[in-house]
Structure formats: structure tokens, C-alpha cells
Amino acid sequence: MNKLKSFVQLDIITTKPYLTVKYLLICALMIFFIVTVFRDITVGISVGMVLGIMCISYPFAVGEKSNMDVLYVTLSVNRKIVVLGRYIFTFLLYAFFVLFSLLVASSASLFVTQNANFVSGVGEVFGTVFLLTTLFSIISAVQLPIFFKFGYSRAKFISLIPFFAILIGYPAWTSVLKDSAFSSSINNFLISVLNGDIIIAFAVFALILVMLVSYRLSLSIYKRREF
């Protein structure tokens, strides 16, 4: 447990040079500007989480540049600790950017005008946060095994594929199904059979399952890599 904690702390330390006050200030200004333009807090939160997911690759970049993987082997650091620690770091990074973007976007929404989509749609805001967290978690669940397989230099472009696939595919998919009779029947079934709590519980379970499969895949890949 102490080794795992130390590894997560090491990832945090290696990321600090990137997550400077200047960088966070620029992020805050971007979120603030987006909210004031679109008058919608959920758009600002989306931008904040996009900025957060871009930071996932930083420990891999620093590790590759400094040959940290070789150091882990030299120090006999269990590869399971490396993989699990990286997943925990990703979770902590998400949590930070969710809270950061929510705080900045909320402040911007209240500052601009009361008509901004905040006070009248708190439930919608948290629903959007949940949806975005799910989507970006799926993206990271795909990206992390890629980084463990190829390393940062070879994977930095490949890892963008799931990101853009979801960004492009989700609106396209919802647009196609918008007036679909099949989609309408599915929605009616879900509404009549399931309630919101059950849907959320199922989504959380599915998300945990996806991350678990991703973790096992990353561990299997990383154990076979030679440094």
C-alpha cells in the first residue's frame, strides 16, 4: 500500500510542471469565456474535462523521457503497482478537473446573468457531469492500454482516435436515432420499466466493468513489455 501511494505521489509530482498556476489560469479563462458566450454551464464543464483528459498522457511522456520504466525494473517495482497507480492517478486527475471546471463554470454562470443555465437546471448540470465523466472514462479506458503498449511517442496520435471517435460519433448517433421509431420504442421501454436510480446504478456498474477490463488489459500488456 505504501509503495502504491508513493507511486501515485510520484505521478502527481511529475505532472506538476505541466499543471502550473499559469496553465490553470488559462484553463479557467477559457471555461469562463465559453460559459459567457454560450450562457450554458454544461458547455464550460465539457471544456474543462477535455482539458483534463489531455493531461493523462503527461506521466507517460515524462516517464519515457526520463527512462522511468527502466528505473522501475532496476528497483524491482512491481508492474502491478505501476499500472494500478496510473489508473488511480487518472481517477484523481478526473476528480480535480471536474471540481475545477464545475467551480469556474458555476462562478461564470452566476456572474454573467441569472438567465444562464445554472439555477434553473441544477439537475441537468449534474446529469451532464455524470454523462461527461462516463464518456471521458471510456476514452481513458481505451487510451491507457494503448500508452502501456506503445509508450508515449508511438501512442500520442493513436490515443486520440477514441477521443475524436466519441466526439464525432456521439452527436451523429443521436442525430440518426432522434426520429427513429426504434429509438422511441427503446426510450418508452426504459421509461416504463426502469427508473432513474436503476439507470444510474447500471451505468456505474458498466463503467466499473469497463475500467476493470481496461486495467486487466493494461496489466497484461505492461507485464510483457521489455525495457
Secondary structure, 3 states (H helix, E strand, C coil): CHHHHHHHHHHHHHHCCCCCHHHHHHHHHHHHHHHHHHCEHHHHHHHHHHHHHHHHHHHHHHHHHCCHHHHHHHCCCCHHHHHHHHHHHHHHHHHHHHHHHHHHHHHHHHHHCCCCECHHHHHHHHHHHHHHHHHHHHHHHHHHHHHHHHHHHHHCCCCHHHHHHHHHHHHHHHHHHCCCHHHHHHHHHHHHHCCHHHHHHHHHHHHHHHHHHHHHHHHHHHHHCCC
